[in-house]
Amino acid sequence: MSNKTSGLDQQLYNYLLSVSLREADILRQLREETAQHPRAVMQIAPEQGQFMALLIQLLGAKKTLEVGVFTGYSSLCVALMLPPTGQVVACDVSEEYTAIARRYWQAAGVADKIDLRLAPAIETLDQLLADGEAETFDFAFIDADKRNYQAYYERSLQLIRPGGLIAIDNVLWSGRVIDFEDQDKQTQAIRDFNQYLYQDNRISLSLVPIADGLTLALKK
């Protein structure tokens, strides 16, 4: 994984940030705290967070879904762009990691927009479907355990409306997807998932080489 856009040397990456990143202080503070965390590599890049916020604006999104919260940077990026009545349904299993997220959501004044559900994400997604919430979401972001990506995707595809967007993180996996000596189960899961999406005619598809690779799947 990577917390900066790959393919750029440090000097060019710094320039990219210097002329494009408009990061709110609360986001910067969260990112800097997370950088000290033992699992800091799980943090998305700030330019990716800003890109996702722009997608929310373009979609006019009001109801969004997140699978994998960690310390809450991505959900905070999204929540800040939602209207006052907007909602993020955020799925995670870690009380420890999301305690940091809750603190920053509260400080940013968006805690009331984020419905954190601490349970295995598949259970939460299945419950949303059982509750009749199919095709009611505008946007979904998937950034959790890679071996369940296809399961998360299939449920998210049912939950978002036609014209809604699913964004999936880590699809380039620090380049390991093209190292076929790497037969790690997570690496293979991402390879298989990427091929699965490539053949899925239910969506319009783009893989954006930002950070560790972000696939955008627009539901037809």
C-alpha positions as CSV (number, residue, x, y, z in Angstrom):
1,M,0.0,0.0,0.0
2,S,1.0,3.6,-0.4
3,N,-0.2,6.9,1.1
4,K,1.0,9.0,-1.8
5,T,0.4,8.9,-5.6
6,S,2.8,6.4,-7.1
7,G,4.8,7.1,-10.3
8,L,6.0,10.6,-9.1
9,D,9.3,11.4,-7.6
10,Q,9.2,13.2,-4.3
11,Q,9.9,16.6,-5.8
12,L,7.1,16.4,-8.4
13,Y,4.7,14.9,-5.8
14,N,5.5,17.9,-3.5
15,Y,4.8,20.2,-6.4
16,L,1.5,18.5,-7.1
17,L,0.4,19.1,-3.5
18,S,1.6,22.6,-3.5
19,V,-0.5,23.7,-6.4
20,S,-3.6,21.6,-5.8
21,L,-4.2,20.4,-2.2
22,R,-6.7,22.5,-0.3
23,E,-6.8,20.5,2.9
24,A,-8.9,21.7,5.8
25,D,-7.0,22.1,9.0
26,I,-9.1,19.3,10.7
27,L,-8.2,16.9,7.9
28,R,-4.5,17.8,8.1
29,Q,-4.6,17.3,11.9
30,L,-6.2,13.9,11.5
31,R,-3.7,12.9,8.8
32,E,-0.8,14.0,10.9
33,E,-2.0,12.1,13.9
34,T,-2.6,9.0,11.8
35,A,0.9,9.2,10.4
36,Q,2.1,8.3,13.9
37,H,-0.1,5.2,14.0
38,P,1.4,1.7,13.7
39,R,-0.9,1.0,10.7
40,A,-0.4,4.5,9.1
41,V,0.0,2.9,5.7
42,M,-3.7,2.3,5.7
43,Q,-4.3,6.1,5.5
44,I,-5.5,7.3,2.1
45,A,-3.4,10.0,0.4
46,P,-4.7,13.6,0.9
47,E,-5.0,14.2,-2.8
48,Q,-7.1,11.1,-3.1
49,G,-9.4,12.4,-0.3
50,Q,-9.7,15.7,-2.1
51,F,-10.5,13.9,-5.4
52,M,-13.2,11.9,-3.6
53,A,-14.7,15.1,-2.2
54,L,-14.9,16.5,-5.7
55,L,-16.7,13.3,-6.9
56,I,-19.2,13.9,-4.1
57,Q,-19.8,17.4,-5.3
58,L,-20.1,16.3,-9.0
59,L,-22.6,13.6,-8.1
60,G,-24.7,15.9,-5.8
61,A,-24.5,13.0,-3.4
62,K,-26.6,13.0,-0.2
63,K,-26.3,9.4,0.9
64,T,-23.1,7.5,0.9
65,L,-21.5,4.3,2.0
66,E,-18.0,3.5,3.3
67,V,-16.6,0.0,3.8
68,G,-13.5,0.3,5.9
69,V,-13.1,3.4,8.1
70,F,-9.7,3.2,9.9
71,T,-9.2,6.6,11.6
72,G,-11.9,8.3,9.5
73,Y,-10.0,10.5,7.0
74,S,-12.0,9.4,3.9
75,S,-15.3,9.5,5.7
76,L,-14.5,13.0,7.0
77,C,-13.6,14.2,3.4
78,V,-16.9,12.9,2.2
79,A,-19.0,14.2,5.1
80,L,-17.6,17.7,4.8
81,M,-18.9,17.8,1.3
82,L,-22.4,16.5,2.0
83,P,-25.4,18.8,2.6
84,P,-26.6,19.2,6.2
85,T,-29.1,16.4,5.8
86,G,-26.5,14.1,4.1
87,Q,-25.4,10.8,5.6
88,V,-22.4,8.4,5.5
89,V,-23.1,4.8,6.6
90,A,-19.6,3.8,7.7
91,C,-18.7,0.1,8.2
92,D,-15.8,-1.1,10.3
93,V,-15.0,-3.7,13.0
94,S,-12.4,-1.8,15.1
95,E,-13.6,0.2,18.1
96,E,-10.0,1.3,18.6
97,Y,-9.3,2.8,15.2
98,T,-12.7,4.4,14.9
99,A,-12.4,6.0,18.3
100,I,-9.9,8.4,16.6
101,A,-12.4,8.9,13.7
102,R,-15.2,9.8,16.1
103,R,-13.1,12.4,17.8
104,Y,-12.3,14.2,14.6
105,W,-15.9,13.8,13.2
106,Q,-17.1,15.5,16.4
107,A,-14.4,18.3,16.1
108,A,-15.4,18.9,12.5
109,G,-19.1,19.2,13.3
110,V,-20.1,16.3,11.1
111,A,-20.6,13.5,13.6
112,D,-24.4,13.7,13.1
113,K,-23.9,12.9,9.4
114,I,-21.9,9.6,10.0
115,D,-23.7,6.5,11.0
116,L,-20.9,4.2,12.2
117,R,-21.8,0.5,12.3
118,L,-19.3,-1.7,14.1
119,A,-19.8,-5.1,12.7
120,P,-18.5,-7.2,9.8
121,A,-19.3,-5.1,6.7
122,I,-21.0,-7.9,4.9
123,E,-23.5,-8.2,7.7
124,T,-24.1,-4.5,7.6
125,L,-24.6,-4.4,3.9
126,D,-26.9,-7.4,4.0
127,Q,-28.9,-5.7,6.7
128,L,-29.2,-2.5,4.6
129,L,-30.5,-4.6,1.7
130,A,-33.0,-6.4,4.0
131,D,-34.2,-3.0,5.2
132,G,-35.2,-2.0,1.7
133,E,-32.3,0.4,1.0
134,A,-31.4,-1.0,-2.4
135,E,-30.7,1.8,-5.0
136,T,-30.9,4.6,-2.3
137,F,-27.2,5.4,-2.1
138,D,-25.3,7.8,-4.4
139,F,-21.7,6.8,-3.7
140,A,-19.8,4.0,-2.1
141,F,-16.1,3.7,-1.1
142,I,-14.6,0.3,-0.5
143,D,-11.2,0.1,1.4
144,A,-11.2,-2.9,3.6
145,D,-9.9,-6.5,3.6
146,K,-9.1,-7.3,0.0
147,R,-10.3,-10.9,-0.1
148,N,-13.8,-9.7,0.4
149,Y,-13.7,-7.0,-2.2
150,Q,-16.0,-8.8,-4.6
151,A,-18.6,-9.4,-1.9
152,Y,-18.5,-5.8,-0.8
153,Y,-18.7,-4.7,-4.4
154,E,-21.7,-6.8,-5.3
155,R,-23.7,-5.6,-2.3
156,S,-22.7,-2.0,-2.9
157,L,-23.8,-2.3,-6.5
158,Q,-27.2,-3.3,-5.3
159,L,-27.3,-0.4,-2.8
160,I,-26.3,2.5,-5.1
161,R,-28.7,4.0,-7.5
162,P,-28.3,3.9,-11.3
163,G,-25.8,6.7,-12.1
164,G,-24.3,6.2,-8.6
165,L,-20.6,5.6,-8.2
166,I,-18.5,3.0,-6.4
167,A,-14.8,3.9,-5.7
168,I,-12.5,1.0,-4.8
169,D,-9.1,1.6,-3.2
170,N,-5.7,-0.2,-3.4
171,V,-6.3,-1.8,-6.9
172,L,-2.7,-1.4,-7.9
173,W,-1.4,-2.8,-4.6
174,S,1.9,-1.0,-4.7
175,G,2.6,-2.7,-8.0
176,R,2.4,-6.2,-6.7
177,V,-0.5,-7.0,-9.0
178,I,2.0,-7.3,-11.9
179,D,4.6,-9.4,-9.9
180,F,3.3,-12.9,-10.7
181,E,5.8,-14.4,-8.3
182,D,3.7,-12.8,-5.6
183,Q,1.0,-15.3,-4.9
184,D,-0.1,-13.8,-1.6
185,K,-3.8,-14.3,-1.1
186,Q,-4.6,-10.6,-0.9
187,T,-2.6,-9.8,-4.0
188,Q,-4.3,-12.6,-5.9
189,A,-7.7,-11.4,-4.7
190,I,-7.0,-7.9,-6.1
191,R,-5.8,-9.3,-9.4
192,D,-9.0,-11.4,-9.6
193,F,-11.2,-8.5,-8.6
194,N,-9.7,-6.2,-11.2
195,Q,-10.3,-8.7,-13.9
196,Y,-13.9,-9.2,-12.6
197,L,-14.6,-5.5,-12.9
198,Y,-13.1,-5.3,-16.3
199,Q,-15.6,-7.8,-17.6
200,D,-18.6,-6.4,-15.7
201,N,-21.0,-4.8,-18.2
202,R,-23.2,-3.4,-15.5
203,I,-20.8,-0.5,-15.0
204,S,-18.7,2.1,-16.7
205,L,-15.2,1.7,-15.6
206,S,-12.0,3.7,-15.0
207,L,-8.9,2.9,-13.0
208,V,-7.3,6.1,-11.8
209,P,-3.6,5.9,-10.9
210,I,-3.9,8.1,-7.9
211,A,-2.3,7.0,-4.6
212,D,-2.4,3.1,-4.6
213,G,-4.9,3.0,-7.5
214,L,-8.5,3.9,-7.3
215,T,-11.1,2.2,-9.5
216,L,-14.3,4.1,-10.3
217,A,-17.4,2.0,-11.3
218,L,-20.4,4.0,-12.4
219,K,-23.6,2.0,-12.2
220,K,-25.5,2.0,-15.5
